[in-house]
């Protein structure tokens, strides 16, 4: 962000952003208007550069974890910046999405299982055709394995028992 030196207006308000404000924002030398309000920023506001020329504390309002100039809240020197414990509705949304995902997966499996099983139970001809098909596949796999085992024994790949 610090490479956008000619940026004059930056409004990131109400975007649900979180973390510390990047120190490279002090490199925005042409910045005339900044609004970072109502996000989840925390830590010390970077000091220096063009940010010093924007002393209005309202541009940081709604960010409970911010401290330092131009806010009245002073930063504690001994502790590193940590995110504040704010109520987060995203966890509830993700939890609800997860519940719906597993519920739909379960219902889909149950429906698919009973659609196939019900057809095999109720339709005698389908049941016979299905089990003939399974027997045919079993026989093909058995022949392929037997032929490959015989080839490997001939080449000396398997020890004779």
C-alpha positions, -999 to 999 in steps of 0.1 A, spaced: 0 0 0 29 23 6 37 24 -31 5 43 -38 22 77 -32 -2 97 -53 -33 84 -36 -54 113 -23 -85 97 -9 -88 64 9 -121 54 25 -121 19 40 -149 25 65 -174 -3 74 -155 -30 55 -151 -55 85 -113 -52 81 -92 -64 110 -56 -64 121 -31 -36 126 -30 -6 104 0 -11 81 30 11 89 35 17 52 4 40 52 28 67 64 43 65 29 11 78 13 24 114 9 -5 128 -11 -32 115 12 -58 143 19 -87 122 32 -86 90 52 -115 70 67 -108 38 85 -138 39 109 -160 10 119 -137 -19 112 -118 -42 136 -84 -26 136 -63 -29 167 -28 -18 179 -10 15 177 -19 39 149 13 44 128 29 77 135 46 98 109 43 109 73 9 121 61 -10 104 89 3 132 112 -14 157 90 -48 140 96 -54 146 133 -91 140 132 -98 111 156 -132 104 139 -114 87 110 -106 59 135 -139 57 153 -155 23 158 -121 5 161 -121 -4 198 -86 -18 198 -68 12 183 -46 35 204 -21 63 200 -22 97 183 -47 112 175 -69 92 199 -71 99 236 -64 62 243 -26 57 250 -9 25 240 7 2 266 43 -2 258 49 -35 275 23 -56 257 22 -62 220 -9 -53 200 -36 -80 203 -70 -82 187 -98 -72 209 -124 -97 218 -154 -83 199 -186 -103 192 -182 -119 159 -213 -129 140 -192 -147 113 -187 -177 136 -224 -181 139 -229 -178 102 -201 -203 95 -216 -227 121 -250 -224 105 -235 -230 71 -217 -261 84 -249 -275 99 -268 -270 66 -239 -285 46 -238 -317 67 -276 -319 69 -279 -317 31 -251 -342 26 -269 -367 50 -302 -362 33 -287 -366 -1 -270 -398 9 -301 -413 25 -322 -404 -5 -296 -418 -30 -292 -450 -9 -329 -457 -7 -335 -448 -44 -310 -475 -55 -318 -500 -28 -356 -495 -32 -353 -501 -70 -333 -533 -64 -358 -545 -38 -389 -537 -57 -379 -545 -93 -369 -582 -96 -355 -578 -131 -332 -549 -120 -320 -570 -91 -311 -599 -113 -294 -576 -139 -274 -558 -111 -261 -589 -95 -252 -604 -129 -233 -572 -137 -214 -575 -103 -206 -612 -109 -193 -603 -144 -171 -575 -131 -158 -599 -103 -149 -625 -129 -130 -600 -151 -110 -587 -121 -102 -623 -110 -90 -632 -145 -68 -601 -147 -52 -607 -113 -47 -644 -120 -30 -637 -154 -7 -610 -139 3 -633 -110 11 -660 -135 33 -636 -155 51 -624 -125 58 -660 -114 72 -667 -148 95 -637 -147 106 -646 -112 89 -616 -97 71 -637 -71 85 -665 -50 69 -699 -57 52 -715 -28 
